[in-house]
Amino acid sequence: MMRDGYLRNERIYYFYSTFAELLILGPIMVLFLIAKGLNFTEIMLLQSISAIGTVIFEVPTGAVADRIGRKQSLLLGSILWAISLGFYIVGTNFVIFALAEITFSLGAAFKSGADSAMIYDSLKASGREKGYSKVEGKARSLALYAQAIGSIISSFVYEVNIYLPMILSIIFMLITFIITLYFKEPTIEIAGEREKNYWRQVLNSGKYILGHEKLKAVIVFSMVFFIFYRTGFWYFQPYMEAVNIPVRYFGLIFFVFNITAAFSSKRSGYIMDKTKPRTLTFMAGLMIISFLILGICKIWIGVIAILLQQIARGVYRPAITKYMNKHIPSDKRATILSFQSLCTNVAIALAFPFMGLLKDSVDIFLTHKILFLTMLLMTLPALKYMKSRLGNKKLS
C-alpha cells in the first residue's frame, strides 16, 4: 500500500508541474513594469533583489524541507507566490514591487529543491530512481506546454486589462496548492544519525558539497550558465520591439518558445545520451550562438535564434538535477539542491544590475554582442575547471 502511494506521487507530480510555474507573465512582464513607470535598470534591479532574497532564504528553506517535509514546503511556496502577485497588482512604486519580489523569492526558495527531492525520493522508495530523468523531463515538458498555452492567453487578456494575467496566475497558484495536498510525503533515508539541530543540517550539507569535487564543478558551471540563461529572457521583449514585431504577436512567439523548450525537455534523456559527456558544453554553445545571431541580425527573422536558448532551457533542469541527485544522500537532498540554487542566485544578484545598465546604455543589438563575448570568455574557464574535476566522467 505504501509503495502504491509513492507510485501515485508520480501521477500527481505531473499535475503539480503543469500548474506550479504557470505564471502567464512572460510575454507581458517587461511591458507591465514599464507601464507601472519603471525603466529597464530598475526592472533588472528588482530581479537582483529577488535573487538576493533567494540567497538569504534558499538554504534555510531547503533544510526545512528536509526536516519537516517536502509537501509542507511546496504548500508554503504556492501561497507565497500568490501573495507576491497580489503585491504587483496593488503596487504603485518601486518599494512595493521590491516587497513583491522578496515575497516571491521566499516562495521560490520553499519550492526550490523540495519538488525534485519529493519525486526523486518517491521514485527511490519504489525502486525506480533510475527513471528520474525521464519523469523529470516529462514533468518539465508539461510545465512548458502549459506555459506555452498561457503565453497566448496572456497577450489577449493583457489587451483587455493589464492586471488580468496576474489574476489568472494567482488562480493557478491556488490550484497548485490544492494539488500539493494530495502528495504522500516520502520517507527520508538517514545517512547516520539524523541531525537534531536545524543549523547543523545546513552546515553539514555545506561541508558535504565542499568535500565533493564533482558537485562543486557542476555548481560552478551552473553559476556561469544561469547568469546568461536568465538574462536572455529579459532581453526577448526589447529585441522584438527593436525589430518592429507588433506587441499583439508577442504571445504567439512566446508560445513557440515554450513549445520548443517543452519538446526539448521531454526528449532531454535522448539529447543527453547523444551529447554526453559534453551535455553542459552543448547547452552553453546553444546560448552563445544565439547571442551572436541576435547581435548581428536586425530584422524580425532574427527572433528564430531565441529557439536555441529554448532548447538549452528545456534540457537544463533535467541534466543538472539528474547529475547532482546521483551524488546526494537522501537526508541532505533538498538542502544541497538549495545550495546549488543559492549559488546561481548569488551570481544573478551580482550580475543583473550591470545587465540593466548595459541595456539602458546601448542598443539591444550591441547588448547581445557583449553577451556573446562575455559568456564565451566566462564559459571556457568554467568548462576547463569542470573537466579537471570530472576527468572523463559523463555528466548525464
N, C-alpha and C positions, 0 to 999 in steps of 0.2 A: 504493500500500500504506500509506504514511504517513497519507494522508487517511482511509483506512478505519479506521486506529487511532483517529483523533480522532472519527470517527463512532461508533465503539464506545464511546468515553468517555461519550457522551450516554446510552446504554443503561445503562452501569454506574452513572452518576450517579443514575439513578432508583432503582436498588437501594441505592446508598450512602445516599441521602437518606431512604429508608424506615427504615433501621436507625440512622443516625448520631446521631439525637436521641431514640431510643426508650428513654427513661428513664421507666418506668411509675410515676412517683412523684407526679405532680401531685395526685391526689385524696387522698393519704395523707401527704404530706411534713410538713405542719404537725402532724398527729396524731402522726406518728412522732417528731418532735423534742420535742413536749410529753411524750410517753411516756418520752423519754430524760431528762426533767427540766428542759427549758428553758422560759423564759417568752417572750412574743412579742417583747419588746425584744431579748432575746438572739438570737432567730431572725433578726430583721432586722439585728442587728449582724453575724451570720455572713454575711449577704448583702452587707453593706458590706465586710467583709474580703475576700470573693470578688471584689467589684468593684475593690478596691484592688489585689489580686493581678493582676487582668486589666489594670489600668492599668500596672503595672510590667512585665508580660510582653508586652502586646499588640503594640506596635510592633516590638520586637526579634524576636519570633517571626514577624511579618509579613515583616520583612526576610530572615529565614531562609528563608521560603517562596519569596521572590523570588530568593534566591541558590542554595539547594541543591535547591529543587524543592517544588512543592505536594504531591506524593504523599508525600514523606517527612514533611512537616509534618502531614498528615492521619493518617498512621500513628501518630505520636507522640501526637497528640490523643486517639485512641481508647484507647490503652494507659493514658494518664494518667487518663482518665475512669474506666476500670475500677478502677484503683488507688484513686482517691478514694472510690468507692463501698465498697470494702473497708474503708477507714478508718471510714466511717459504721457499718458492721456491728460492728466491734470497739470503737468508741469508747464511752467511759463518762463523758467530761467535755468541757467547752467547748473546752479546748485541742486535743484530738484532732479535734473537729469543725471547729475553725478550720484545722487542718492539712489536713483533707479538702477544705475549701473552697479553700484555696490550691492544692492539687494539681489540683482541678477547674478552677480559673481558668487554671492553666498549660495544661491540656489544651484548654480553650476557646479560649485565645489561639492555640495552634498550629492549631486548626481554623478560627478566625475569619479571613475574607478569603481563606484558601487554597482553600476549597471553591468560592466564587464565582469566584475567579481561575482555578481549574482548568477549570471548564466554559466560562467566557467565552473564555479563550484557545484552548480546544479548538474551540469554535464559530468563532472568528475564523480559526483555521488552516485550517478547511474552508470559509471564506467564508460562514458562516451566523450571524454575530454579531447580525444584526437579529432573529433568533429567540430571543435570550437570555431576554427576559421571559417568553415562552411556555414555554421549557424550565424556567426557574427556578420559574415558577408551578406547573407540573405536578409538579416535584420536591418543592416545598414542600407541595403538596396531598397527595402520597403520604406524606410525613412526618407530616402532621397526621392523615390517616386511620389510619396505624399507631398514632399516639398515642391516637387515639380508641378503638381496639380494646384497646390496652394499659391504658387507664383502667378499663375494665370488669374486665379480668383483675386489675388492681392491687387493687381493693376486695375481691374474693373471696379472693385469696391472702393479703392482709393479715390477714383474719379468721382464717386458718389459722396464720400465723406472720408477725409484723411485719417479719421480715427477708427474706421471700421476694420482695417487689418489688425489693429491692436486688440479690438474687442473680440474678434474671431480667434485670435491667438490665445487670449485668456480662456475662452471656452475650451480650446483644445488642451490647455494645461489642466483644467478641471477634469476632463475626460481621462487624461493620463493618470491623475490622482486615483480615480475610481478603478482603472485597470490595475494599478500597482497593488491595490488591496487584495487582489486575487493571487499574488505570488506566494509560494511557500518558501519560507526562509531556509536556505541550505545550511546544513551542519558545517561548521568551520573546523577543519582539522588543525590540531595544535602541534606545532613543532616544539617539543619540550613542554615545560610548564607554561601555562597561559599567563601572559602579562597581567598583573593585577593593577598596575599603575598606568594611567592613561598616557602620561608623557613618556614613560619608558617604552610604551608601544611605538610612539613616534621616533624616539631616539634610536631604538634598536633597528627599526626599519631603515633609518638613515644610515646607520653603520653597515647594514646589510648591503645597501647599494654601493657605499664607498669601498667595500671589500669585494665587489663583484665587477670585474673588468668588462664583461660583456654588457651588463646593464648600463654601466657608465658610458660605454661607447655609443650605444643606441640613443641614450638620453642626450648626449652632446649633439649628435646628428639631428635629433628631433627639434632641439632648440633652434638650430640654424634654419632648418626647413620650415618650421612653423612661423617664423617671422614673415617670410615671403608668401607662404601659403595663406596666411590671414590678411596680409597687406594687399595681395592681389584682389581679394574680394571687394575691398573698399574702393578700389580704382575702376571696377567694372562700369559703374554708372557714369563717372566723369568721362571715361573713354567713349562710351556710347553717345553721350551728349556731344563730345568733340567731333565725332564722325557723322553727326547730324541724324542719328536714329531717333524717331519720334518716341516720346515717353510712353505712348499707348502700346508700343511694341515691347517694352521692357519685360513685361510679364511673360510674354511668349518666348522671348530669348532666354530668360531665366528658367523657363520650363525645359527648354532644350538642354541648358546647362545641367539641371538636376537629373534629367533622364540619362544624360551621358555619365554622370557620376554614379547613378544608381546601377546602370548597366555594368560599369567597371567594378563596382563594389560586389555585385552578385557573382561576377566572374573573377574576383580577386584571387581566389585559390589558383585558378588557371594561370592568371597573369604572374603570380608569384612563382609558380612552377616553371614558367617559360623564362623568367628573368633572373632566377636565383643562380649564383649567390649575390647578384647585384640589383636586387629589387629596389633598395633605397636609392641607389645611384640612378636607376631608371626613373624613379619618381622625381628626383631633383632635376634630371635632364629635361623632363617634360616642362617643368616650371621655367627653367632658364630659356629654353627655346621659345616658349610662349611670350615671355617678356621682351625678347629680342624682336619678334614679329610685331608685337603691339607698339614697340618703339619706332618701327620703320613704317608700318602701314597706316596711312592717314585717311583711308576710306572705309566705308561700313563693313566691307568683307573681312577686314582685319579682326572683327569680333570672333571669327571662327577659331582664332588662335587660343581663345579662352577655353575651348574644349580640351586642350592639352592639360590645363590646370584642373579641369573637372575629372579627367582620368586619374590624375595623381590624388585628387580629393577622395575618389571612390576607393582607392587601394590603401591610402594612408593608415586609417584606423585598423583594419584587419591585419595589415602587415606588422605595424608597431606593437599592437596588443598581443598578437599571437606570439611574437618572439619574446616579449617581456614575460608573459604568463608562463612560458616554459621554464623560467628561471626563478619564479617567485613562490615561496611557501604560502599555503592557503591562509594561515592566520595573519599574514602581513600583506596579502594581495591588494586589498583596496588602498591601504596606506602607501604602498610602494607605487602603485599606479597613480596615486595622487601626487607623489613626489615628482613623477615624470611630468604630470600636468603643471605642477608648480614651476618646474624649471623652464618649461616652454612659455609660461606666462611671465616669468621674470624677463625673458628675452623680449616678449611683446611690450611689456611696460617700459623698457628702456628704449625700444626702437620706435614705437608708434608716434610720439611727439615729433620726432625728426621726419617721419614719413608724412605727417600732416604739413609741417613747414615746407617740405620738399614740394608737395603738390601745390601749395599756395604761392610758391616762389617761381616755379617753371611750368610749362605746359605739360599735359599728360603724356605726350609722346617722348619728350626728354626724360620725364619721370620714369617711364618704363625702360628706357635705355640705361638709366642709372641703376635701376633694379636688376637688370640683366647682368651688368658688370659686377655689382656688389654681391649678388647671390653666387655668381661664378667664383669670385675670389674667396668668399666665406665657405663655400661648399667643398672646395678642393682640399683644404687642410682638415676639415671635419671628416671627409671620407678617408683621408690618409690616417688620421687618428683611429678611426673605426677599424680600418684594415689591420693596423698594428696590434689592436686588442683582440680582434676576432680571427686573424690569420685567414685561413681558407674556409672557415666555418660558414655554413649557409645561414642567411638571415631569415629564411622562411621555409 
